[in-house]
Amino acid sequence: MKRILYILIAAITLGSLFSCEPSEDRNSLPEMTLKSEDLNFTAVVNGNNLVVKNMTPDVIPYWSYTDSKGNELGHSNLNETTIAMPFAGTYTVNFTAFARGGSVTSSKTVTVLKNDSTLFSDPRWQMLTNGELGKTWKINMVTESPFAFVGPGYINTTLEGDWAWFPGSINDVSWSGIENKDWGEVTFDLKGGYNVKIVQTSLDTGSTAQTTSVGTYSFQLTSQAKNDRIIMNGGLQMLHTNAYYKETMSGFTFSDVRLIELKTNSLRYALIRNDGVQVVMNLVPKTSN
């Protein structure tokens, strides 16, 4: 399908498959006062799967789980779900029950006995992380535009969808005000965990100051990569520039991004604002250290 070039960004509403803290109206629930000892739930390890189940009636469940260092690994608000746990280690499962009278949390500790590398058999893992060795990505400021725009029905560069605008080179985006500088880098690896390191250059014009953050991430894969996502845990943010959204930064999420393209030599992800606007960052592998 031929791409139609638009400058205006379309607004969409995308829902992440990774659930966030419950937003349902608790006023619809029965009035009740909860205590941690009242919570009835299970968290059981079956090989490299963690099965969690809420059996507390009339509450909205919220699960979060962390590794032994306290790094957040993910969350869900399903009553019952199975979570892949590919790495050996000790984990804490936190169950929070929301009711009209408030909320209360209880925790359980579980242990996974061995690694299971088969959970990373999908080639997308290798393209993103290079396995245990890790892979570092930088914003493309050399061969093409560092960012692009896609429309509300756009899926990815294989399936496409509606309109997309990928400017051909850095010279095509002078109107945007983007600064041509080293914006930092982001490194993903699978060395004993879902490890990520982000070196972000200051968004202030002319500044080359950098901050470094480390933590964990979730890589959500879907059929035909229709809604593949990278979710940064613990408040981490994906690498980005100050283009377009510097003045409206509070509206964008830099922690939950949708992949537009993932190849060995290309990583494109959409930063999605709370009104659905999408700006795509274009990254390439770092060639040397």
C-alpha positions in Angstrom: 0.0 0.0 0.0 1.5 3.3 -1.0 2.2 5.6 1.9 0.5 9.0 1.9 2.8 11.7 3.2 1.2 13.9 5.8 2.7 16.4 8.1 -0.1 16.5 10.6 -0.2 13.6 13.1 -3.4 11.7 13.5 -4.8 11.0 17.0 -5.6 7.5 18.0 -6.4 5.6 21.1 -4.2 2.6 21.8 -4.6 0.3 24.8 -1.6 -1.5 26.1 -2.0 -5.2 26.7 0.1 -4.7 29.8 -2.4 -3.7 32.4 -1.8 -0.7 34.6 -3.1 0.1 38.1 -6.9 -0.5 38.1 -8.9 2.5 36.9 -12.3 1.0 37.4 -14.7 3.0 39.7 -14.3 1.4 43.1 -17.6 3.1 44.2 -19.4 0.4 42.3 -18.0 -2.3 44.6 -19.5 -3.3 48.0 -18.5 -1.2 51.0 -15.9 -3.2 52.9 -12.8 -2.8 55.1 -9.9 -5.1 54.1 -7.0 -6.5 56.0 -4.0 -8.2 54.6 -5.0 -11.4 56.4 -8.3 -11.4 54.6 -6.7 -11.7 51.1 -7.1 -15.0 49.5 -4.8 -15.5 46.5 -2.2 -18.0 45.2 1.2 -17.5 43.5 2.6 -20.8 42.3 5.7 -21.6 40.2 5.3 -24.3 37.7 8.7 -24.8 36.0 9.4 -21.4 34.4 5.8 -20.2 34.7 4.3 -18.2 37.6 0.6 -18.8 38.0 -1.3 -16.2 40.1 -4.9 -16.3 41.0 -7.2 -14.0 43.0 -9.8 -15.7 45.1 -10.9 -12.7 47.2 -14.5 -11.8 46.3 -15.7 -8.3 45.4 -12.3 -6.7 44.8 -10.3 -5.4 41.9 -7.0 -7.3 41.7 -3.6 -5.7 40.9 -0.5 -7.8 40.7 3.1 -6.6 40.5 6.3 -8.7 40.8 9.9 -7.8 41.4 13.3 -9.6 41.4 15.5 -10.1 44.4 17.0 -6.6 43.9 13.6 -5.0 44.0 13.4 -4.3 40.2 9.9 -4.2 39.0 9.3 -6.8 36.2 5.7 -6.3 35.3 2.1 -6.0 36.5 -1.4 -7.1 35.7 -5.0 -6.6 36.8 -6.4 -10.0 35.7 -8.0 -12.2 38.2 -5.9 -15.1 37.0 -2.9 -15.2 34.7 0.3 -17.0 33.9 3.6 -15.2 33.7 6.7 -16.5 31.9 9.7 -16.4 34.3 12.8 -17.5 32.2 15.5 -16.7 34.8 16.3 -18.6 37.9 16.0 -16.6 41.1 13.8 -15.5 44.0 10.9 -13.1 43.2 8.3 -11.2 45.3 4.7 -11.3 44.1 2.6 -8.4 45.5 -1.2 -8.7 45.4 -3.2 -5.5 46.0 -7.0 -5.7 46.4 -8.9 -2.6 45.7 -12.4 -2.2 47.3 -14.7 0.7 48.0 -13.2 1.0 51.5 -9.7 1.4 50.1 -6.9 -1.1 49.2 -4.6 -3.5 51.0 -1.5 -5.4 49.8 -0.1 -8.8 50.7 3.1 -10.4 49.3 4.5 -13.9 48.6 8.0 -15.0 47.8 8.5 -17.6 45.0 11.6 -19.3 43.6 12.4 -20.3 40.0 15.0 -23.0 40.0 16.5 -22.8 36.5 16.8 -20.7 33.4 14.8 -21.5 30.3 16.3 -20.0 27.2 13.6 -21.5 25.0 11.4 -18.6 26.0 13.6 -16.4 23.8 13.4 -18.6 20.7 11.5 -15.9 18.8 14.0 -14.1 16.5 12.7 -10.7 17.7 14.5 -11.2 21.0 17.8 -11.7 19.3 17.3 -8.7 17.0 16.5 -6.4 20.0 19.0 -7.7 22.6 21.7 -9.9 21.0 21.0 -12.3 23.9 23.2 -12.2 27.0 25.8 -10.1 25.2 23.5 -7.2 24.8 22.8 -4.7 22.0 23.2 -0.9 22.0 21.0 1.3 19.9 21.4 5.0 19.0 19.0 7.5 17.5 19.7 7.7 13.7 21.2 11.1 13.0 23.2 10.1 9.9 21.4 8.1 7.2 17.7 9.1 7.7 15.4 11.2 9.8 15.6 10.5 13.5 11.8 10.5 13.8 8.7 10.0 11.8 4.9 10.1 12.1 2.3 7.4 11.6 -1.5 7.4 11.3 -4.2 5.8 13.5 -4.5 2.6 11.5 -0.8 2.1 10.8 0.5 -1.3 12.1 4.2 -1.7 11.0 6.5 -1.4 8.0 5.5 -5.0 6.9 1.7 -4.8 7.2 1.5 -1.0 7.0 -2.0 0.2 7.4 -3.1 3.8 6.8 -0.7 6.7 6.3 2.9 7.1 7.4 5.5 9.7 6.9 9.2 8.7 7.1 11.3 11.7 6.0 14.3 10.6 4.0 17.2 12.2 5.8 18.1 14.5 8.6 18.0 17.4 6.2 14.3 16.8 5.7 13.3 17.8 9.2 14.9 21.2 9.6 11.4 22.6 10.2 11.0 20.5 13.3 13.7 22.3 15.4 15.4 19.0 16.3 19.0 19.4 17.4 21.6 17.4 15.6 23.6 16.0 18.5 24.4 12.7 20.2 21.2 11.9 22.0 22.7 9.0 24.0 22.0 5.3 23.7 19.9 2.4 25.0 21.2 -1.1 25.7 19.1 -4.3 26.1 20.5 -7.6 27.3 19.3 -11.0 28.7 22.2 -11.6 31.1 20.3 -13.2 34.0 17.4 -10.8 33.6 15.6 -8.3 31.4 18.3 -5.6 31.8 18.3 -2.2 30.2 20.6 0.8 30.4 19.6 4.2 29.1 22.1 7.1 28.6 19.9 10.1 27.8 21.4 13.5 26.6 19.8 16.6 28.1 16.8 18.0 26.1 18.1 21.5 26.7 19.4 23.1 23.4 23.2 23.1 23.3 23.6 20.9 26.3 25.6 17.7 26.0 25.0 16.6 29.7 23.9 13.0 30.0 22.2 11.0 32.7 22.4 7.2 33.0 19.6 5.0 34.3 19.5 1.2 34.7 16.6 -1.2 35.4 14.4 -3.7 33.7 12.0 -3.9 30.8 9.2 -6.1 29.4 9.2 -7.1 25.7 5.6 -7.9 24.6 5.4 -9.9 21.4 2.2 -10.3 19.3 1.2 -12.2 16.2 2.6 -10.6 13.1 4.1 -7.9 15.3 0.7 -6.0 15.2 1.1 -4.6 18.7 4.7 -5.4 19.9 5.7 -3.2 22.8 8.6 -2.4 25.0 7.5 -1.5 28.5 10.1 0.1 30.8 9.7 -0.7 34.5 10.2 1.5 37.5 9.7 4.8 35.8 12.5 4.4 33.2 12.1 6.2 29.9 13.1 5.1 26.4 15.7 7.2 24.6 14.2 10.2 22.8 14.9 13.7 21.5 13.2 17.1 22.1 11.6 17.1 18.7 7.9 18.2 18.5 7.0 17.1 22.0 9.4 19.2 24.2 6.6 21.6 25.1 4.0 18.8 25.6 6.2 16.3 27.3 3.8 15.6 30.1 1.3 14.2 27.6 3.6 11.5 26.1 4.5 8.2 27.6 8.2 7.3 27.1 7.9 4.1 29.2 5.4 2.2 27.1 6.2 2.3 23.3 4.8 0.4 20.3 7.2 -1.1 17.8 6.8 0.1 14.2 9.8 -1.9 12.9 12.4 -4.3 14.4 15.2 -5.6 12.2 18.8 -6.4 12.8 19.8 -2.9 11.7 16.7 -0.9 12.5 14.5 -0.2 15.6 11.5 2.1 15.2 9.1 2.7 18.1 6.1 5.0 18.5 5.9 7.4 21.5 2.2 7.7 22.2 0.7 10.8 23.8 -2.4 10.5 26.1 -4.6 11.8 23.2 -3.2 9.1 20.8 -0.7 11.2 18.8 2.2 9.0 17.7 5.8 10.1 17.0 8.2 7.4 15.8 11.8 7.4 16.9 14.3 5.8 14.4 17.3 4.0 15.9 20.2 2.0 14.5 22.7 -0.3 16.3 25.8 1.3 17.8 28.7 0.2 15.7 31.6 0.7 18.2 32.2 1.5 21.8 
